[in-house]
């Protein structure tokens, strides 16, 4: 009789151990999912920040290039007009 009770107790322990293990696995899955979500958000933010900085830098370079071209063309036209003015005198 005690052998049967021992077997029953062992089966009960095995069942409780299995349930506890399933609960631990479930908790770990939740933690991993949360960590992955945070990593994804952080990565997306880093990429967004990098793109924003690249756009700002590109905009600055484009503005500087545009100003340089405008100044150069303006100087060429000014010198041409001055040269034509001197030729007409």
C-alpha positions as CSV (number, residue, x, y, z in Angstrom):
1,X,0.0,0.0,0.0
2,X,2.8,2.4,0.8
3,X,4.4,1.6,-2.5
4,X,1.2,2.8,-4.2
5,X,1.1,6.0,-2.1
6,X,4.8,6.7,-2.9
7,X,4.1,6.3,-6.6
8,X,1.1,8.5,-6.4
9,X,3.1,11.2,-4.5
10,X,5.9,11.0,-7.1
11,X,3.4,11.4,-9.9
12,X,1.9,14.4,-8.0
13,X,5.3,16.0,-7.6
14,X,6.1,15.3,-11.3
15,X,2.8,17.0,-12.3
16,X,3.5,20.0,-10.0
17,X,7.1,20.3,-11.3
18,X,5.8,20.2,-14.9
19,X,3.2,22.9,-14.2
20,X,5.9,25.1,-12.4
21,X,8.2,24.6,-15.4
22,X,5.5,25.6,-17.8
23,X,4.8,28.7,-15.7
24,X,8.6,29.6,-15.7
25,X,8.8,29.1,-19.5
26,X,5.7,31.4,-19.9
27,X,7.3,34.1,-17.7
28,X,10.6,33.8,-19.5
29,X,8.9,34.1,-22.9
30,X,7.2,37.3,-21.7
31,X,10.4,38.8,-20.5
32,X,12.2,37.9,-23.8
33,X,9.3,39.4,-25.8
34,X,9.5,42.6,-23.8
35,X,13.3,42.8,-24.2
36,X,13.0,42.3,-28.0
37,X,10.3,45.0,-28.2
38,X,12.5,47.5,-26.3
39,X,15.5,46.6,-28.5
40,X,13.4,47.1,-31.6
41,X,12.2,50.5,-30.4
42,X,15.7,51.5,-29.5
43,X,17.0,50.4,-32.9
44,X,14.2,52.3,-34.7
45,X,14.9,55.4,-32.7
46,X,18.6,55.2,-33.4
47,X,18.0,54.7,-37.1
48,X,15.5,57.6,-37.1
49,X,18.0,59.9,-35.3
50,X,20.8,58.9,-37.7
51,X,18.6,59.7,-40.7
52,X,17.5,63.0,-39.2
53,X,21.1,64.0,-38.7
54,X,22.0,62.9,-42.2
55,X,19.2,64.9,-43.6
56,X,20.2,68.0,-41.6
57,X,23.8,67.6,-42.7
58,X,22.7,67.1,-46.3
59,X,20.5,70.2,-46.1
60,X,23.3,72.2,-44.7
61,X,25.7,71.1,-47.5
62,X,23.0,71.8,-50.1
63,X,22.4,75.2,-48.7
64,X,26.1,76.0,-48.6
65,X,26.6,74.8,-52.1
66,X,23.6,76.8,-53.3
67,X,25.0,79.9,-51.6
68,X,28.4,79.4,-53.1
69,X,27.0,79.0,-56.6
70,X,24.8,82.1,-56.1
71,X,27.7,84.1,-54.9
72,X,29.9,82.9,-57.8
73,X,27.3,83.7,-60.4
74,X,26.6,87.1,-58.8
75,X,30.3,87.9,-58.8
76,X,30.7,86.8,-62.5
77,X,27.8,88.9,-63.5
78,X,29.0,91.9,-61.5
79,X,32.5,91.7,-63.1
80,X,31.0,91.3,-66.5
81,X,28.8,94.4,-66.1
82,X,31.7,96.4,-64.7
83,X,33.8,95.2,-67.7
84,X,31.2,96.2,-70.1
85,X,30.8,99.5,-68.4
86,X,34.5,100.2,-68.7
87,X,34.4,99.2,-72.4
88,X,31.6,101.7,-73.0
89,X,33.6,104.6,-71.6
